[in-house]
Amino acid sequence: MTPNPTGKQKSSAPGIALPYWINEFYLIRTAVLTLIAALTVSLTGVLISELKQREAEENMLLAQRQRDEAYSRYAHVDNEKRDIRNFQQRYIELLARGLIGEEKRLEWVDAIRRAQEQRKLPPLSYEIAPQQSVRLESSLDLGDYQLQGSRMRLHMDLLHEMDLFDFFDDLRQRSFFAVQDCSIKRLGVAAGVVGAATLGADCTLNWITLAEAPKPPEVVRKKGKS
Amino acid sequence: MFNKHLLYLTSDQLCVYRWQGGRLTGGVAFGCDRAGIDDFMDHIDGHRAIPVYILADLIEEDFQRVQVPHVGGRAGRQLMRRRLLQQYRETPFRHHEVQGRDGAGRRDDQVLLSALTNPSAVQPWVEALEQLRIPLAGLYSTTLMSEELVRKLGLRDPHLLLVTQQSAGWRQSYFQHGMLKFSRLTPAIDRDGAPVDIGVETAKTQQFLTSVRVLERGSVLHAVVVAPAESSAALDAQCEDGPETTFRFLSLESVAGQAGLATEDGELAALAARMAEPMLLALLARTAPPSHYSLGALRRYYQLWRARVNLYAISAAMTICCALWTGVNLWRHHQADADEARLKAEANRYAQRYSAVMAAMPPRVTSTANMRAAVNVERMLATQAPSPLNMVAIVSEALEAAPQIHLLQLDWKVNLPGGQPPPGQDDGKAAPISSLMAGIPGRAPQSLLVEAEVMAEEDDYRGAVDSMNQFAHALARHPNLTVEIDKPPLDTRSSVKLSGKAGAQAATPTRAKFSLNLVWKP
């Protein structure tokens, strides 16, 4: 059995005919190029004008906010003047007394030492914990500040219970704190010992300050030009 | 762009018409020889961008009614293609039209097959167009166009014979319920040179239709003759109604008006008054149906032309839309710029007024909100911060009325609503500080555990209990203060053990210890 019974040479396979629109693409070439050019120019125009328009609207909104702020400041200028008159002097005093800003632990320690010396109190001991934020139990307008607190454990011996409250009063003259708990117990002192402490007190105090609140991360607005 | 070239092809000539702005013009005729074709090419060469529609009115047009199994989709199309090829092997210009289905049996499709059986009458013209690369939109037949005409005229007779006079002769087309079934073209002049009798020709056609059983015996054939109004009298004499035949005459002018024919005065208008082809050409130009006869690759320049037109149209539409969009954006940009400038001017004006008012004030150290906040916090701390002094003072006042009671220990603390860690606990983890511990925003409840002893006479427990009760009552008189006995001097509950001494050995004073729990709520 011969592989090619006809005995003829196998003709080469005919090539695949291209679609007519490829062969005669030149007839629509100009139209296609026109479409591409129109597409490019039109979309570029739309894109650029859209960007420009958005940028202009963002600038307009920014100007609107600035205008509203300026108007609000001007509208409330009487209130502001009154607030400055009412609060500024007091604020400066509080700033000096250490309510606002960084903790002044050195001044606290100094105040404790001075009160102990002036009241002639028996030796006392204290321990101040690291500063932490105070948890607000309800919403409160604190401006740009947040409340910070440092807890202090205090142990002191007393000749009389009023020594404790006088000691607190002395501290309050120079700083700001609140007492959290206090335990006063009578010490067993042998009769006839003059000048010996009769009471022992263990107290917990919280030193309060107002510190600058960390600012929220600023949203950087991208602009086309600086 | 909406102009068309309409070519009316008969056996001996080709007439070129132009459809422009809804009007038919032209009518140049070219003979079916080499010279005529060359002249035609010269004539049309300058208008390569205008698509061409060929309307053929040839005697060599065959119609066959066949039944084909009802097959859908691609298989159905292939079946029909094979059937057409089998029927008309020698011509490429074939057409089929499914006209309905049988009512019984296999419910085969009833198909009308037709073809231009003499392709050499068409091909020279088509090839000339192809050579010039002129877009050929379609090849149409006057017979198949008459279907459109019947629909346009609203002729709904069940057996209708439409008779029209064209350059090639009288065309008689038979319609059954609006579907074309048969057509024949007879010369307008017989062999003797006399005009043919339409009545006789109609009778011949009816006889043929009856013989091939297309028209049943007893059915009435309604012949509608479209002819010029002036010749209606002569035709009326030829056409007499019979038991199975009725004649109706429609004037060519009114039919041309319904078909939308508009021409300028001249030869074409004269032709339109005599013959039906200008009317059929107008109908073709206005309806532009799909090509009646398949053209295959001959139609490619039309498809390319349509693609080109669509591309230009899309480009133009898109450019206009985008230009409008861009214009709106630019207008809004301009508006926003103007608004921004106005708002900035207003802001500057308010800032200047503010500065003028504030000029008399000392410089501000911080914002008023900050000042107010700091002063408020300080006030709350000063007035509301908890302190053991108040509760200790109450206890001290009550003790003055009870000298027999001797204090041992005081445990004071702030009671937070959510509880708090016990004092002195320090497990390395700092307990959170609540703002209530600083009196912010209000006073917090406080509690005081008082441990004391009563210096009772000998074993006088009753006296000790009474002293404690008096002391507790004195404390409880204070508003907002609740007193609870934590541990009495003598536990008299039945559930616990009670031990004590009585008699001479108990002569020494008894120190009866007790504790009270005081809670103060704001």
Interface residues (C-beta under 8 A of the other chain):
Chain A: Y20 W21 E24 L27 I28 T30 A31 V32 T34 L35 A37 A38 L39 V41 S42 L43 G45 V46 S49 E50 K52 Q53 A56 E57 N59 M60 A63 Q64 Q66 R67 E69 A70 Y71 R73 Y74 V77 N79 E80 K81 D83 I84 N86 F87 Q88 R90 Y91 I92 L94 L95 L99 I100 A129 P130 Q132 S133 V134 R135 L136 E137 S138 L140 D141 L142 G143 D144 Y145 L147 G149 R151 R153 E161 F165 F168 F176 F177 A178 V179 Q180 D181 C182 S183 I184 K185 R186 D202 T204 N206 I208 L210
Chain B: R133 A297 R300 Y301 Q303 L304 W305 A307 R308 L311 Y312 I314 S315 A316 M318 T319 C321 C322 A323 W325 T326 N329 L330 R332 H333 A336 D337 D339 E340 L343 K344 E346 A347 N348 Y350 A351 R353 Y354 V357 M358 M361 P362 R364 V365 T366 S367 T368 A369 N370 M371 R372 A373 A374 V375 V377 E378 L381 A385 P386 S387 P388 L389 V392 L407 L408 Q409 L410 D411 W412 K413 V414 Q420 P423 G424 D426 A430 A431 P432 I433 S434 S435 L436 M437 A438 G439 I440 P441
